[in-house]
Amino acid sequence: MLYAGTDDGVLSVTRDGGKTWENITKNLPGFPAGGYISRVVPSAFDAGTVYITVDNHRLNDYAPYIWVSTDFGKTFTATVNNLGPEIARTITEDQKNRDVLYLGTETGIFLSLDRGKNWKRLKANFPTVRVDEITLHPRDNAMLVATHGRALWILDHLEPIQEYTAAKAVADAKLYSVPTALQLKRKNERNAEFWGHQYFVGENPPADAMIQFQVNKPVTGLGMRIRAAGKVVRTLTVPANRNVAGIQTVCWDMRVEPIAADSGAVGGAGGGAGGGAGGGRGGRGGGAPAVPGVPSPVPSAGYLPQDQCAATEGAGGGSVRGGGFGGGGGAAGPYVVPGSYTVELLAGTTVLDSKPMTIVMDPEVKL
C-alpha cells in the first residue's frame, strides 16, 4: 500500500503496488484546493493510520492543515484544534509512543501527547525558525531537526516526552527510562611545546549519565541510589531546586562513592574551593576559581547552556550531580565498570520507583 501527495493538491492511494491509483483528496474535510501536500506519514503502529499535512502559504493561506485517517484513507479527521495560525510543514510519529506526534511549522516545533487533539510548542533553546524535517534516531532515541537556514539540531533523551502521560498519573514522583550512558574517555595533550592544549569544545551532550524523573509534588527526603548486582555503589543527592513539580534531571559521573577525606580538603579540580567542599566534576564547576596549581582539563561552566549537568554545580558539593567530584569534601571515587545497573528513586528509605540502566565503554578506546 502506497500514498502519494502532490504539490498541486492531489492525495492518492494504491493498494496493488502502484498498478492502480485512487484519488482520495475528496475525503479530506476542509482541504484547500490546490494546496501543497507537504507530508504523508503512514503510522508504524497501525497499518490503517496515516497523517497528512498541507502547506498553502503560496496562496496567501497561513492556516494549519493536519488530518489523520484510521481506515486507510476512506475518512479523515482534522487535528488542528488549538494549534493557532501556523503553517504545517512536516509531521513525525514517535517511535515508541503512538500517541505522541511532532509537528514542524514555519516558526518551530509543536508536540502532541494525544495524537493531535492538543498541541504545545516545544521550545527550550530552539530558535524561531522554519522546520523542514523531523527524524527520530532509532538507536539513540533522539530527535534530529533540519531547519531552513539555522543548521541541524538534536534533542537527546526523548523518554520524558514518551512517558510523560504515565508519569503525571502517579501521586508524587516517578523515574523516566534511563538511556544508555557512555563512559567517554577524554584526551588533552599539550602537543609538544608550542601548540597549546588539544582539547576541542563542541556542542556535545553531557558526558555524565543523565537520570530524569517526574516530580508531581515535592517529596520529603527525595534522593537516588545506584545499585549493581544488588549492592549500593552510589547515593545521589537531589537538590532542593530539583524537588519541585516538573521534569527534573540529576547527573551521575559514573563513579562510586567519593573517598573520605579530612575536613578542609581541597575541592575537585576546577570546582568550588570554598567551604572545604568538593567542587564540580573535572573542572566543569564554575562557582569559584580553580585550586591554584591544579590544571583544569575541561572549560568552565556556562559554555554549553543546554548542558543540564553544568548548570548548577561548582559550589559546595550539592549539585545536580549529587555531589559531583569531591562529593562534599572527599576525593572522587573510581569509575564503575561498564555493565548493568539499577537506579532507585527514594523518599527517605522508601523506594518510589526503579529503572534499569546500562553503561558502555567509549567505543574509541581499544583494549
Buried (B, 14 or more C-beta within 10 A) or exposed (E): EEBEBEEEBBBBBBEEEEEEBEEBBEBBEEBBEBBBBBBBBBBEEEEEBBBBBBBBEEEEBEBBBBBBBBEBBEBBEBBBBEBEEBBBBBBBBBBBBBBBBBBBBBBBBBBBBEBBEBBEBBEEEBEEBBBBBBBBEEEBBBBBBBBEEBEEBBBBBBBBBBBBEEBEEEEBBBBBBBBEBBBBEEEEEEEEEEEEEEEEEEEEBBBBBBBBBBBBEEBEEBBBBBBBEEEEBBBBBBBEEBBEEEBBBBBBBBBBBBBEBEEEBBBBBBBBBBBBBBBBBBBBBBBBBBBEEEEBBBBBBEEBEBBBBBBBBBBBBBBBBBBBBBBBBBBBBEEBEBEEBBBBBBBEEEEBBBBEBEBEBEEEEEE
